[in-house]
Amino acid sequence: MAVTCYTQEFKTPIAPSRMFKALILDSHNLMPKIVPQGIKSIEFIEGDGGSGSIKQTNFAEGGHLKYLKHRIDTIDIENLVCKYTLIEGDVVFDKIESVAYEVKFEASSDGGCMCKMTSEYHTKAGAELKEEDIKQGKDKAMGLYKVVEEYLLANP
């Protein structure tokens, strides 16, 4: 099994605690509300949102994905860090065993924050992960971050 790592980050004028709350703690309520054309629902199928919980995202009909399941590995509210793993879904799982993520929200001097995400793609033996597969996922993640940022700016 091979592991491919990617990092990405973006700066936002939103305070780190608000971004963490919106994207991590309250995403199951917020995302279906602000992107109903893409996300139908997010529900906890195990646990209550803490470490060990399993969260399923159900996508709106007509898209190329139906659902994804993530396990929350650790959630550190004090340091605004969350580690979670994509464990199931109808995405490139013919090539991937799992994808481990770490998301951090760090304060910046202007009152906003820097959002940093690290992704580790664990591929199946002999499978080759193409750059465009990963780019598509990264672009969607960045799109969601921007939608949340716009929502929080419009709703202080």
C-alpha positions in Angstrom: 0.0 0.0 0.0 1.3 3.4 -1.0 0.6 6.7 0.8 0.4 10.0 -1.0 0.3 13.2 1.0 -1.0 16.6 0.0 -1.3 19.8 1.9 -3.3 22.9 1.2 -4.1 26.1 3.1 -6.1 29.2 2.7 -6.5 32.5 4.6 -9.8 33.8 5.6 -11.0 36.9 7.5 -13.2 34.7 9.7 -11.9 34.0 13.3 -10.5 30.5 13.7 -13.1 29.5 16.4 -16.0 30.4 14.0 -14.5 28.5 11.1 -13.9 25.5 13.3 -17.4 25.6 14.7 -18.9 25.9 11.2 -16.8 23.4 9.3 -16.2 20.8 12.1 -18.6 21.1 15.0 -21.8 22.2 13.2 -21.2 21.1 9.6 -24.0 18.5 9.9 -26.5 21.3 10.4 -24.9 24.1 8.3 -23.8 22.4 5.1 -27.3 21.0 4.0 -28.7 24.5 4.8 -26.1 26.5 2.7 -25.4 24.1 -0.1 -28.7 22.1 -0.5 -28.0 21.7 -4.3 -24.9 19.6 -3.3 -25.5 18.1 0.1 -28.8 16.6 1.0 -28.0 15.7 4.7 -25.2 14.9 7.1 -25.9 12.5 10.0 -24.1 10.7 12.7 -24.6 7.0 12.3 -22.4 6.2 15.3 -21.6 8.5 18.2 -22.4 12.1 18.9 -19.7 14.0 17.0 -16.8 13.2 19.3 -13.8 11.0 18.7 -14.9 7.6 17.2 -18.1 9.0 15.7 -19.0 8.0 12.2 -20.6 10.7 10.0 -22.3 10.1 6.7 -22.7 12.8 4.1 -25.6 12.2 1.7 -25.3 14.1 -1.6 -28.1 15.6 -3.6 -29.4 13.5 -6.5 -27.9 14.1 -9.9 -24.3 14.4 -8.7 -21.6 11.8 -9.3 -21.4 10.9 -5.5 -24.2 9.4 -3.4 -22.6 9.3 0.0 -19.3 9.4 2.0 -18.6 8.1 5.5 -16.0 9.6 7.7 -14.7 8.5 11.1 -13.7 11.3 13.5 -10.4 10.1 14.9 -9.6 13.1 17.2 -11.2 16.4 17.8 -9.4 19.0 19.8 -11.7 22.0 20.4 -9.1 23.9 22.5 -6.5 23.8 19.7 -9.0 23.9 16.8 -7.7 20.7 15.2 -9.7 17.7 13.8 -8.4 14.5 12.4 -10.8 12.3 10.5 -10.7 9.4 8.0 -12.8 8.8 4.9 -13.7 5.1 5.4 -16.4 4.5 2.8 -18.2 6.0 -0.2 -18.9 5.6 -3.8 -15.7 7.5 -4.9 -12.4 6.0 -6.1 -12.5 3.1 -3.6 -11.4 0.8 -6.3 -8.0 2.4 -5.8 -8.1 3.8 -2.3 -8.2 2.0 1.1 -8.8 5.2 3.0 -8.0 8.9 3.2 -6.8 10.5 6.5 -7.3 14.2 7.0 -6.0 16.7 9.5 -7.6 20.2 9.6 -6.2 23.0 11.7 -7.4 26.6 12.1 -4.7 29.0 13.3 -5.2 32.6 14.2 -3.7 35.3 12.0 -2.6 38.7 13.1 -5.5 40.4 11.3 -8.2 38.6 13.4 -8.9 36.0 10.7 -7.3 32.6 10.4 -5.2 30.3 8.3 -7.0 27.0 7.5 -4.5 24.1 6.9 -5.5 20.7 5.6 -3.3 17.7 5.2 -4.6 14.6 3.3 -3.0 11.2 3.2 -4.3 8.9 0.5 -3.7 5.3 1.3 -4.0 3.4 -2.0 -4.5 -0.3 -2.6 -1.6 -2.5 -3.6 -0.8 -2.0 -7.3 -3.2 0.9 -7.7 -2.1 4.2 -9.1 -3.9 7.4 -8.0 -4.1 10.0 -10.7 -3.4 13.7 -10.0 -6.8 14.7 -11.5 -8.6 12.4 -9.0 -7.0 14.2 -6.1 -7.3 17.7 -7.7 -11.1 17.2 -8.1 -11.5 16.4 -4.4 -9.2 19.2 -3.3 -11.1 21.7 -5.5 -14.5 20.6 -4.0 -13.1 20.9 -0.5 -11.8 24.5 -1.2 -15.2 25.3 -2.8 -17.0 24.3 0.4 -14.5 26.3 2.6 -15.3 29.4 0.4 -19.0 28.9 0.6 -18.8 28.7 4.4 -16.6 31.8 4.5 -19.2 33.7 2.4 -22.0 32.5 4.6 -20.2 33.5 7.9 -19.3 36.9 6.4 -22.9 37.5 5.5 -24.2 36.3 8.9 -22.0 37.7 11.6 
